[in-house]
């Protein structure tokens, strides 16, 4: 079969070439690719640098997809056993969630991975504490951040504060309904800007896609606000893998610091929420920005400039 293949670790651009047919295990089935997206996690795993990388090369990248079963049903799927991935004409799967009528395969392929990164902690907070009044999103200008704004709105959050860089990108986020704070990488200035926007009231929930120095600025701003319970969820590490947490923040008020990723989820809840999120996309309650490319054009899609999420298709 044809597939996008990464020959060695190190971040090489995948090449469209022949690759062995997938092997079907117990309870599995072969499905045909319809649409699969190039997410940041896909790039990290393809380079061999992600915490979940197995080190097997050559490999086919891709973590999730919309595929067609033998009877023609469109399904959302993923968790393909390496060295196979979803960037291939066919894949062996065990998990298959049928798409609702009217679902756009490209939008589902592009939106589930980045959207679920905030949907899981948001719905967990709703289940434990009720709908948060205020949510702060750090790293709001990326695709996942923009979907986080829409997800919070869909769940009825009253105030959404978006923290990020770039005036134009922040203006776009403001158009989605978030208040915005521009950070520059200067720890003191960024902490002051976040503190000024919070104006003495701590957010109920923080979703952090950056970590590193951005998280440290947020910690210092939060430490200066007396009282109020905050759940802080680390989702991504675009600004660095390390961040120093002030001891005073942990001792002076109810402050809960957790991480959110595929390894931290109760998978039964995850699959339930994936179904809900696919329906959210289908109903148009969140808008996904995507650009489709034929699978054969993997090199062009992989090196496309920042913008809509690249999606590889076979239809």
C-alpha positions as YAML, in Angstrom:
chain: A
units: angstrom
residues:
- id: 1
  name: UNK
  ca: [0.00, 0.00, 0.00]
- id: 2
  name: UNK
  ca: [1.00, 3.65, -0.28]
- id: 3
  name: UNK
  ca: [1.78, 5.63, 2.84]
- id: 4
  name: UNK
  ca: [3.70, 8.62, 4.17]
- id: 5
  name: UNK
  ca: [6.87, 7.13, 5.64]
- id: 6
  name: UNK
  ca: [9.56, 8.52, 7.98]
- id: 7
  name: UNK
  ca: [12.74, 6.50, 7.49]
- id: 8
  name: UNK
  ca: [14.81, 7.62, 10.50]
- id: 9
  name: UNK
  ca: [14.45, 9.67, 13.68]
- id: 10
  name: UNK
  ca: [15.30, 13.34, 13.65]
- id: 11
  name: UNK
  ca: [12.45, 15.23, 12.02]
- id: 12
  name: UNK
  ca: [12.81, 14.25, 8.35]
- id: 13
  name: UNK
  ca: [9.91, 15.09, 6.02]
- id: 14
  name: UNK
  ca: [7.82, 11.96, 5.36]
- id: 15
  name: UNK
  ca: [7.93, 10.53, 1.84]
- id: 16
  name: UNK
  ca: [5.05, 9.03, -0.10]
- id: 17
  name: UNK
  ca: [6.08, 5.46, -0.87]
- id: 18
  name: UNK
  ca: [5.22, 1.78, -0.49]
- id: 19
  name: UNK
  ca: [4.88, 0.33, 3.01]
- id: 20
  name: UNK
  ca: [3.85, -3.16, 4.19]
- id: 21
  name: UNK
  ca: [0.17, -3.82, 4.69]
- id: 22
  name: UNK
  ca: [-1.02, -3.51, 8.31]
- id: 23
  name: UNK
  ca: [-1.34, -6.62, 10.44]
- id: 24
  name: UNK
  ca: [-4.72, -7.27, 12.03]
- id: 25
  name: UNK
  ca: [-4.72, -8.42, 15.65]
- id: 26
  name: UNK
  ca: [-7.51, -9.97, 17.72]
- id: 27
  name: UNK
  ca: [-10.67, -7.87, 17.59]
- id: 28
  name: UNK
  ca: [-9.24, -5.65, 14.84]
- id: 29
  name: UNK
  ca: [-10.36, -4.71, 11.37]
- id: 30
  name: UNK
  ca: [-8.85, -3.13, 8.27]
- id: 31
  name: UNK
  ca: [-10.23, 0.27, 7.32]
- id: 32
  name: UNK
  ca: [-9.44, 2.72, 4.52]
- id: 33
  name: UNK
  ca: [-8.22, 6.23, 5.15]
- id: 34
  name: UNK
  ca: [-10.53, 9.16, 4.47]
- id: 35
  name: UNK
  ca: [-8.85, 12.02, 6.36]
- id: 36
  name: UNK
  ca: [-6.03, 12.40, 8.89]
- id: 37
  name: UNK
  ca: [-4.39, 15.56, 10.25]
- id: 38
  name: UNK
  ca: [-0.81, 16.69, 10.87]
- id: 39
  name: UNK
  ca: [-0.96, 17.61, 14.55]
- id: 40
  name: UNK
  ca: [2.03, 18.84, 16.61]
- id: 41
  name: UNK
  ca: [2.06, 15.50, 18.44]
- id: 42
  name: UNK
  ca: [2.38, 13.74, 15.08]
- id: 43
  name: UNK
  ca: [5.49, 15.76, 14.26]
- id: 44
  name: UNK
  ca: [6.96, 15.09, 17.70]
- id: 45
  name: UNK
  ca: [6.35, 11.35, 17.50]
- id: 46
  name: UNK
  ca: [7.73, 11.22, 13.94]
- id: 47
  name: UNK
  ca: [10.94, 12.87, 15.14]
- id: 48
  name: UNK
  ca: [11.32, 10.29, 17.90]
- id: 49
  name: UNK
  ca: [11.30, 13.03, 20.55]
- id: 50
  name: UNK
  ca: [7.82, 12.61, 22.07]
- id: 51
  name: UNK
  ca: [7.46, 10.93, 25.47]
- id: 52
  name: UNK
  ca: [5.30, 8.21, 23.85]
- id: 53
  name: UNK
  ca: [7.71, 7.50, 20.96]
- id: 54
  name: UNK
  ca: [8.74, 3.84, 20.68]
- id: 55
  name: UNK
  ca: [11.87, 4.40, 18.59]
- id: 56
  name: UNK
  ca: [10.66, 2.14, 15.75]
- id: 57
  name: UNK
  ca: [11.76, 3.30, 12.31]
- id: 58
  name: UNK
  ca: [10.82, 3.39, 9.51]
- id: 59
  name: UNK
  ca: [7.31, 4.30, 10.57]
- id: 60
  name: UNK
  ca: [4.07, 5.72, 9.25]
- id: 61
  name: UNK
  ca: [3.11, 8.87, 11.24]
- id: 62
  name: UNK
  ca: [-0.39, 9.75, 12.34]
- id: 63
  name: UNK
  ca: [-2.33, 9.33, 15.57]
- id: 64
  name: UNK
  ca: [-5.99, 9.58, 14.55]
- id: 65
  name: UNK
  ca: [-8.16, 9.60, 11.45]
- id: 66
  name: UNK
  ca: [-11.54, 9.36, 9.86]
- id: 67
  name: UNK
  ca: [-11.68, 6.06, 8.02]
- id: 68
  name: UNK
  ca: [-14.15, 3.91, 6.07]
- id: 69
  name: UNK
  ca: [-14.99, 0.38, 7.20]
- id: 70
  name: UNK
  ca: [-15.66, -2.55, 4.85]
- id: 71
  name: UNK
  ca: [-19.41, -1.84, 4.93]
- id: 72
  name: UNK
  ca: [-18.88, 1.83, 4.07]
- id: 73
  name: UNK
  ca: [-19.38, 3.31, 7.54]
- id: 74
  name: UNK
  ca: [-17.34, 6.42, 8.31]
- id: 75
  name: UNK
  ca: [-15.65, 6.17, 11.72]
- id: 76
  name: UNK
  ca: [-13.29, 8.20, 13.87]
- id: 77
  name: UNK
  ca: [-10.37, 6.05, 14.94]
- id: 78
  name: UNK
  ca: [-6.80, 6.05, 16.22]
- id: 79
  name: UNK
  ca: [-4.31, 4.24, 18.44]
- id: 80
  name: UNK
  ca: [-2.83, 2.33, 15.49]
- id: 81
  name: UNK
  ca: [-0.01, 0.03, 16.54]
- id: 82
  name: UNK
  ca: [3.45, 1.24, 15.43]
- id: 83
  name: UNK
  ca: [5.25, 1.16, 13.06]
- id: 84
  name: UNK
  ca: [1.93, 1.75, 11.29]
- id: 85
  name: UNK
  ca: [0.10, 5.02, 11.69]
- id: 86
  name: UNK
  ca: [-2.85, 6.77, 10.11]
- id: 87
  name: UNK
  ca: [-0.95, 8.37, 7.18]
- id: 88
  name: UNK
  ca: [-1.58, 5.33, 5.01]
- id: 89
  name: UNK
  ca: [-4.16, 4.04, 2.57]
- id: 90
  name: UNK
  ca: [-5.17, 1.34, 5.05]
- id: 91
  name: UNK
  ca: [-4.80, 0.75, 8.77]
- id: 92
  name: UNK
  ca: [-5.66, -1.95, 11.31]
- id: 93
  name: UNK
  ca: [-7.83, -0.66, 14.15]
- id: 94
  name: UNK
  ca: [-9.68, -1.85, 17.22]
- id: 95
  name: UNK
  ca: [-11.42, 1.43, 18.13]
- id: 96
  name: UNK
  ca: [-14.10, 2.75, 15.76]
- id: 97
  name: UNK
  ca: [-16.58, 5.51, 16.58]
- id: 98
  name: UNK
  ca: [-19.21, 5.92, 13.84]
- id: 99
  name: UNK
  ca: [-19.58, 9.51, 12.67]
- id: 100
  name: UNK
  ca: [-22.99, 11.15, 13.00]
- id: 101
  name: UNK
  ca: [-24.93, 12.00, 9.85]
- id: 102
  name: UNK
  ca: [-23.66, 15.14, 8.20]
- id: 103
  name: UNK
  ca: [-20.20, 15.08, 9.80]
- id: 104
  name: UNK
  ca: [-17.38, 16.61, 7.74]
- id: 105
  name: UNK
  ca: [-14.48, 14.11, 7.77]
- id: 106
  name: UNK
  ca: [-11.87, 16.86, 7.28]
- id: 107
  name: UNK
  ca: [-13.20, 18.95, 10.16]
- id: 108
  name: UNK
  ca: [-13.39, 15.91, 12.46]
- id: 109
  name: UNK
  ca: [-9.86, 14.79, 11.56]
- id: 110
  name: UNK
  ca: [-8.49, 18.29, 12.13]
- id: 111
  name: UNK
  ca: [-10.48, 19.15, 15.23]
- id: 112
  name: UNK
  ca: [-10.69, 16.19, 17.59]
- id: 113
  name: UNK
  ca: [-7.03, 16.03, 18.64]
- id: 114
  name: UNK
  ca: [-6.50, 19.74, 19.42]
- id: 115
  name: UNK
  ca: [-10.06, 20.21, 20.66]
- id: 116
  name: UNK
  ca: [-10.04, 17.30, 23.08]
- id: 117
  name: UNK
  ca: [-6.91, 18.68, 24.75]
- id: 118
  name: UNK
  ca: [-9.09, 21.32, 26.42]
- id: 119
  name: UNK
  ca: [-12.45, 19.55, 26.28]
- id: 120
  name: UNK
  ca: [-11.27, 16.82, 28.66]
- id: 121
  name: UNK
  ca: [-10.13, 19.12, 31.51]
- id: 122
  name: UNK
  ca: [-13.05, 21.48, 30.93]
- id: 123
  name: UNK
  ca: [-15.66, 18.73, 31.19]
- id: 124
  name: UNK
  ca: [-13.80, 17.17, 34.14]
- id: 125
  name: UNK
  ca: [-14.03, 20.52, 35.98]
- id: 126
  name: UNK
  ca: [-17.72, 20.82, 35.13]
- id: 127
  name: UNK
  ca: [-18.32, 17.31, 36.47]
- id: 128
  name: UNK
  ca: [-16.45, 17.94, 39.73]
- id: 129
  name: UNK
  ca: [-17.16, 21.60, 40.48]
- id: 130
  name: UNK
  ca: [-19.78, 22.83, 38.03]
- id: 131
  name: UNK
  ca: [-19.24, 25.23, 35.15]
- id: 132
  name: UNK
  ca: [-16.27, 27.51, 35.89]
- id: 133
  name: UNK
  ca: [-17.01, 31.22, 35.99]
- id: 134
  name: UNK
  ca: [-13.57, 32.21, 34.65]
- id: 135
  name: UNK
  ca: [-11.13, 30.20, 32.52]
- id: 136
  name: UNK
  ca: [-7.67, 31.46, 31.57]
- id: 137
  name: UNK
  ca: [-6.04, 29.91, 28.50]
- id: 138
  name: UNK
  ca: [-2.25, 30.27, 28.18]
- id: 139
  name: UNK
  ca: [-1.12, 29.79, 24.58]
- id: 140
  name: UNK
  ca: [-4.46, 30.85, 23.18]
- id: 141
  name: UNK
  ca: [-3.29, 31.80, 19.68]
- id: 142
  name: UNK
  ca: [-2.63, 28.24, 18.46]
- id: 143
  name: UNK
  ca: [-5.24, 25.92, 16.97]
- id: 144
  name: UNK
  ca: [-5.79, 24.16, 20.29]
- id: 145
  name: UNK
  ca: [-6.08, 27.49, 22.10]
- id: 146
  name: UNK
  ca: [-8.68, 28.81, 19.69]
- id: 147
  name: UNK
  ca: [-10.72, 25.64, 20.09]
- id: 148
  name: UNK
  ca: [-10.35, 25.93, 23.87]
- id: 149
  name: UNK
  ca: [-12.05, 29.34, 23.70]
- id: 150
  name: UNK
  ca: [-14.92, 27.86, 21.69]
- id: 151
  name: UNK
  ca: [-15.14, 24.84, 23.99]
- id: 152
  name: UNK
  ca: [-15.40, 27.04, 27.07]
- id: 153
  name: UNK
  ca: [-18.15, 29.04, 25.41]
- id: 154
  name: UNK
  ca: [-20.02, 25.85, 24.47]
- id: 155
  name: UNK
  ca: [-19.97, 24.84, 28.14]
- id: 156
  name: UNK
  ca: [-21.29, 28.21, 29.32]
- id: 157
  name: UNK
  ca: [-18.15, 29.77, 30.83]
- id: 158
  name: UNK
  ca: [-18.86, 33.43, 31.58]
- id: 159
  name: UNK
  ca: [-15.36, 34.91, 31.28]
- id: 160
  name: UNK
  ca: [-12.56, 33.59, 29.08]
- id: 161
  name: UNK
  ca: [-9.09, 35.15, 29.29]
- id: 162
  name: UNK
  ca: [-6.62, 34.32, 26.51]
- id: 163
  name: UNK
  ca: [-2.86, 34.75, 27.04]
- id: 164
  name: UNK
  ca: [-0.49, 34.68, 24.06]
- id: 165
  name: UNK
  ca: [1.78, 36.49, 21.67]
- id: 166
  name: UNK
  ca: [1.18, 38.46, 18.47]
- id: 167
  name: UNK
  ca: [-1.23, 41.34, 18.16]
- id: 168
  name: UNK
  ca: [-2.91, 40.01, 15.01]
- id: 169
  name: UNK
  ca: [-3.37, 36.52, 16.43]
- id: 170
  name: UNK
  ca: [-4.75, 37.92, 19.68]
- id: 171
  name: UNK
  ca: [-7.16, 40.08, 17.71]
- id: 172
  name: UNK
  ca: [-8.43, 36.92, 15.99]
- id: 173
  name: UNK
  ca: [-8.87, 35.23, 19.38]
- id: 174
  name: UNK
  ca: [-10.74, 38.27, 20.69]
- id: 175
  name: UNK
  ca: [-13.11, 37.78, 17.79]
- id: 176
  name: UNK
  ca: [-13.90, 34.34, 19.19]
- id: 177
  name: UNK
  ca: [-15.04, 35.93, 22.44]
- id: 178
  name: UNK
  ca: [-12.00, 35.99, 24.71]
- id: 179
  name: UNK
  ca: [-10.40, 38.84, 26.60]
- id: 180
  name: UNK
  ca: [-6.73, 38.85, 25.60]
- id: 181
  name: UNK
  ca: [-3.39, 39.46, 27.30]
- id: 182
  name: UNK
  ca: [-0.24, 39.85, 25.22]
- id: 183
  name: UNK
  ca: [2.95, 38.42, 26.75]
- id: 184
  name: UNK
  ca: [6.48, 39.09, 25.57]
- id: 185
  name: UNK
  ca: [8.69, 36.60, 27.40]
- id: 186
  name: UNK
  ca: [9.72, 39.10, 30.07]
- id: 187
  name: UNK
  ca: [8.87, 37.37, 33.36]
- id: 188
  name: UNK
  ca: [8.13, 40.48, 35.42]
- id: 189
  name: UNK
  ca: [6.22, 42.26, 32.68]
- id: 190
  name: UNK
  ca: [4.18, 39.18, 31.80]
- id: 191
  name: UNK
  ca: [3.30, 38.51, 35.44]
- id: 192
  name: UNK
  ca: [2.23, 42.14, 35.81]
- id: 193
  name: UNK
  ca: [0.08, 41.99, 32.66]
- id: 194
  name: UNK
  ca: [-1.65, 38.80, 33.78]
- id: 195
  name: UNK
  ca: [-2.16, 40.16, 37.28]
- id: 196
  name: UNK
  ca: [-3.64, 43.40, 35.98]
- id: 197
  name: UNK
  ca: [-6.13, 41.53, 33.80]
- id: 198
  name: UNK
  ca: [-7.19, 39.24, 36.65]
- id: 199
  name: UNK
  ca: [-7.69, 42.32, 38.86]
- id: 200
  name: UNK
  ca: [-7.63, 40.50, 42.18]
- id: 201
  name: UNK
  ca: [-9.84, 37.54, 41.20]
- id: 202
  name: UNK
  ca: [-8.20, 34.20, 40.51]
- id: 203
  name: UNK
  ca: [-9.58, 32.13, 37.61]
- id: 204
  name: UNK
  ca: [-11.37, 28.91, 38.48]
- id: 205
  name: UNK
  ca: [-9.46, 26.99, 35.80]
- id: 206
  name: UNK
  ca: [-6.23, 27.60, 33.88]
- id: 207
  name: UNK
  ca: [-5.47, 25.66, 30.69]
- id: 208
  name: UNK
  ca: [-1.77, 25.95, 29.85]
- id: 209
  name: UNK
  ca: [-0.53, 24.98, 26.39]
- id: 210
  name: UNK
  ca: [2.90, 26.64, 26.85]
- id: 211
  name: UNK
  ca: [4.40, 25.87, 30.30]
- id: 212
  name: UNK
  ca: [8.00, 27.17, 30.71]
- id: 213
  name: UNK
  ca: [8.40, 30.89, 31.32]
- id: 214
  name: UNK
  ca: [4.74, 31.59, 30.50]
- id: 215
  name: UNK
  ca: [3.64, 29.30, 33.32]
- id: 216
  name: UNK
  ca: [6.10, 30.93, 35.72]
- id: 217
  name: UNK
  ca: [4.64, 34.36, 34.92]
- id: 218
  name: UNK
  ca: [1.15, 33.03, 35.58]
- id: 219
  name: UNK
  ca: [2.23, 31.42, 38.86]
- id: 220
  name: UNK
  ca: [3.66, 34.71, 40.14]
- id: 221
  name: UNK
  ca: [0.53, 36.59, 39.13]
- id: 222
  name: UNK
  ca: [-1.69, 34.02, 40.84]
- id: 223
  name: UNK
  ca: [0.45, 33.97, 43.99]
- id: 224
  name: UNK
  ca: [-0.26, 37.67, 44.45]
- id: 225
  name: UNK
  ca: [-4.03, 37.12, 44.51]
- id: 226
  name: UNK
  ca: [-5.37, 36.21, 47.97]
- id: 227
  name: UNK
  ca: [-7.99, 33.48, 48.25]
- id: 228
  name: UNK
  ca: [-9.96, 31.69, 45.60]
- id: 229
  name: UNK
  ca: [-9.54, 28.11, 44.40]
- id: 230
  name: UNK
  ca: [-7.76, 27.51, 41.09]
- id: 231
  name: UNK
  ca: [-7.25, 24.31, 39.12]
- id: 232
  name: UNK
  ca: [-4.19, 24.66, 36.87]
- id: 233
  name: UNK
  ca: [-3.90, 22.11, 34.04]
- id: 234
  name: UNK
  ca: [-0.65, 21.68, 32.09]
- id: 235
  name: UNK
  ca: [-1.44, 20.52, 28.55]
- id: 236
  name: UNK
  ca: [1.54, 21.44, 26.35]
- id: 237
  name: UNK
  ca: [5.18, 22.46, 26.64]
- id: 238
  name: UNK
  ca: [5.71, 24.78, 23.69]
- id: 239
  name: UNK
  ca: [7.56, 27.33, 25.89]
- id: 240
  name: UNK
  ca: [9.68, 24.76, 27.72]
- id: 241
  name: UNK
  ca: [9.61, 21.48, 29.60]
- id: 242
  name: UNK
  ca: [10.50, 23.04, 32.97]
- id: 243
  name: UNK
  ca: [8.74, 25.62, 35.13]
- id: 244
  name: UNK
  ca: [9.39, 26.66, 38.73]
- id: 245
  name: UNK
  ca: [6.33, 26.68, 41.01]
- id: 246
  name: UNK
  ca: [6.47, 29.09, 43.97]
- id: 247
  name: UNK
  ca: [5.99, 27.25, 47.27]
- id: 248
  name: UNK
  ca: [3.89, 30.14, 48.55]
- id: 249
  name: UNK
  ca: [1.35, 29.57, 45.78]
- id: 250
  name: UNK
  ca: [0.83, 25.97, 46.85]
- id: 251
  name: UNK
  ca: [0.51, 26.81, 50.55]
- id: 252
  name: UNK
  ca: [-1.42, 30.06, 50.61]
- id: 253
  name: UNK
  ca: [-4.65, 29.01, 48.91]
- id: 254
  name: UNK
  ca: [-6.48, 26.06, 47.31]
- id: 255
  name: UNK
  ca: [-4.33, 25.43, 44.24]
- id: 256
  name: UNK
  ca: [-4.45, 22.20, 42.26]
- id: 257
  name: UNK
  ca: [-1.77, 21.52, 39.63]
- id: 258
  name: UNK
  ca: [-2.32, 18.59, 37.25]
- id: 259
  name: UNK
  ca: [-1.43, 17.50, 33.73]
- id: 260
  name: UNK
  ca: [-3.72, 16.46, 30.91]
- id: 261
  name: UNK
  ca: [-2.67, 14.09, 28.15]
- id: 262
  name: UNK
  ca: [-3.63, 10.77, 26.63]
- id: 263
  name: UNK
  ca: [-1.69, 8.92, 29.34]
- id: 264
  name: UNK
  ca: [-3.59, 10.67, 32.14]
- id: 265
  name: UNK
  ca: [-7.15, 10.00, 30.96]
- id: 266
  name: UNK
  ca: [-9.66, 7.40, 32.03]
- id: 267
  name: UNK
  ca: [-10.06, 5.98, 28.51]
- id: 268
  name: UNK
  ca: [-13.71, 5.10, 29.04]
- id: 269
  name: UNK
  ca: [-14.49, 8.74, 29.77]
- id: 270
  name: UNK
  ca: [-12.24, 9.79, 26.89]
- id: 271
  name: UNK
  ca: [-14.17, 7.74, 24.32]
- id: 272
  name: UNK
  ca: [-17.47, 9.02, 25.69]
- id: 273
  name: UNK
  ca: [-16.25, 12.59, 25.39]
- id: 274
  name: UNK
  ca: [-14.83, 12.02, 21.88]
- id: 275
  name: UNK
  ca: [-18.33, 11.08, 20.74]
- id: 276
  name: UNK
  ca: [-19.71, 14.24, 22.33]
- id: 277
  name: UNK
  ca: [-16.99, 16.35, 20.75]
- id: 278
  name: UNK
  ca: [-17.48, 14.91, 17.25]
- id: 279
  name: UNK
  ca: [-21.15, 15.84, 17.61]
- id: 280
  name: UNK
  ca: [-20.14, 19.35, 18.69]
- id: 281
  name: UNK
  ca: [-18.07, 19.74, 15.51]
- id: 282
  name: UNK
  ca: [-20.85, 18.28, 13.38]
- id: 283
  name: UNK
  ca: [-23.40, 20.66, 14.86]
- id: 284
  name: UNK
  ca: [-21.15, 23.64, 14.07]
- id: 285
  name: UNK
  ca: [-20.81, 24.67, 17.71]
- id: 286
  name: UNK
  ca: [-17.04, 24.81, 17.23]
- id: 287
  name: UNK
  ca: [-15.40, 25.87, 13.99]
- id: 288
  name: UNK
  ca: [-12.27, 24.02, 12.84]
- id: 289
  name: UNK
  ca: [-9.78, 25.70, 10.50]
- id: 290
  name: UNK
  ca: [-8.37, 23.03, 8.15]
- id: 291
  name: UNK
  ca: [-6.69, 22.69, 4.75]
- id: 292
  name: UNK
  ca: [-6.99, 19.41, 2.82]
- id: 293
  name: UNK
  ca: [-4.15, 17.84, 0.82]
- id: 294
  name: UNK
  ca: [-4.06, 14.51, -1.03]
- id: 295
  name: UNK
  ca: [-2.05, 11.87, 0.86]
- id: 296
  name: UNK
  ca: [0.38, 11.81, -2.07]
- id: 297
  name: UNK
  ca: [1.22, 15.47, -1.35]
- id: 298
  name: UNK
  ca: [2.51, 14.73, 2.16]
- id: 299
  name: UNK
  ca: [5.73, 16.70, 1.63]
- id: 300
  name: UNK
  ca: [3.80, 19.85, 0.69]
- id: 301
  name: UNK
  ca: [1.40, 19.44, 3.60]
- id: 302
  name: UNK
  ca: [4.19, 18.71, 6.10]
- id: 303
  name: UNK
  ca: [6.12, 21.86, 5.17]
- id: 304
  name: UNK
  ca: [3.10, 24.16, 4.77]
- id: 305
  name: UNK
  ca: [3.41, 27.51, 6.61]
- id: 306
  name: UNK
  ca: [1.57, 28.05, 9.86]
- id: 307
  name: UNK
  ca: [-2.14, 28.40, 9.32]
- id: 308
  name: UNK
  ca: [-5.06, 25.99, 8.96]
- id: 309
  name: UNK
  ca: [-4.42, 22.46, 10.26]
- id: 310
  name: UNK
  ca: [-3.14, 20.35, 7.30]
- id: 311
  name: UNK
  ca: [-5.33, 17.30, 6.65]
- id: 312
  name: UNK
  ca: [-4.36, 14.42, 4.34]
- id: 313
  name: UNK
  ca: [-7.20, 12.85, 2.37]
- id: 314
  name: UNK
  ca: [-7.78, 9.99, -0.05]
- id: 315
  name: UNK
  ca: [-11.29, 10.95, -1.26]
...
